[in-house]
Amino acid sequence: KCIELKGCICAVCSMNFEKVYGVLGKNFIHIHHIVPISTIGESYEINYETDLVPVCPNCHAMLHRGLNGHVLTVKELKHIIEINGVTDI
């Protein structure tokens, strides 16, 4: 449902697997839980529009790697990419 709502372009770096890999990359993306699953109870109902975001595997790993034990937000990781001067991923 997240993919239906938001598509398959990374919310952090704008990676589009289909554009890069052709048919092999069509409809490929990871889905990141904005609120970590480990912090929500079983009764929590996920809102596919506000709780999930499509990200490429690299950005997904960096979000979870985080800094100082803190999972990064999409905005924080975008900022890191920007301050490092990366313009073409």
C-alpha positions in Angstrom: 0.0 0.0 0.0 2.9 2.4 0.7 4.2 1.8 -2.8 0.8 2.3 -4.2 0.6 5.7 -2.4 4.1 6.9 -2.8 5.7 5.0 -5.6 9.2 3.4 -5.9 11.5 6.5 -5.7 13.7 6.8 -2.7 12.4 9.6 -0.4 16.0 10.4 0.6 18.2 10.3 -2.5 15.5 10.0 -5.3 17.0 6.7 -6.5 14.7 5.2 -9.1 15.6 1.5 -9.7 13.6 1.2 -12.9 15.4 4.2 -14.4 18.8 2.7 -13.5 18.2 -1.0 -14.0 15.4 -1.1 -16.5 12.8 -3.9 -16.1 15.0 -5.6 -13.4 14.5 -2.6 -11.1 10.8 -2.1 -11.8 8.7 -1.9 -8.6 11.8 -2.4 -6.4 12.3 -0.3 -3.3 12.6 -0.9 0.5 9.9 0.4 2.9 11.1 2.2 6.1 9.0 2.4 9.2 9.3 6.1 10.3 8.4 4.9 13.8 10.6 1.8 14.5 8.6 -1.4 14.8 10.4 -2.2 18.0 8.8 0.9 19.7 5.1 0.2 18.7 2.8 -2.3 20.3 1.0 -5.1 18.6 -2.3 -3.2 18.7 -0.8 -0.3 16.8 -2.4 0.1 13.3 0.1 1.3 10.7 -1.0 4.2 8.6 0.5 3.5 5.2 0.6 7.2 4.3 2.2 8.7 7.4 4.1 5.8 9.0 6.0 4.3 6.0 8.3 5.8 3.4 10.0 4.2 0.3 13.8 4.3 0.5 16.6 2.6 -1.4 18.6 -0.1 0.4 21.6 2.2 0.9 19.6 5.0 2.5 17.6 2.4 4.5 20.8 1.1 6.0 22.1 4.6 6.8 18.8 5.6 8.4 19.1 2.6 10.8 22.8 3.0 11.3 22.1 6.5 12.5 24.3 8.6 14.7 25.0 8.1 18.4 22.4 5.4 18.8 19.7 7.5 17.1 17.8 6.3 14.0 18.0 9.1 11.5 14.9 10.7 10.0 14.6 11.1 6.3 15.1 14.8 6.7 18.3 14.3 8.7 19.8 11.9 6.2 18.9 14.2 3.3 20.7 17.0 5.1 23.8 14.8 5.5 23.8 14.1 1.8 23.4 17.8 1.0 26.2 18.9 3.4 28.5 16.4 1.8 27.9 18.0 -1.6 26.4 14.9 -3.2 24.3 15.9 -6.2 24.1 12.7 -8.3 23.4 9.4 -6.7 
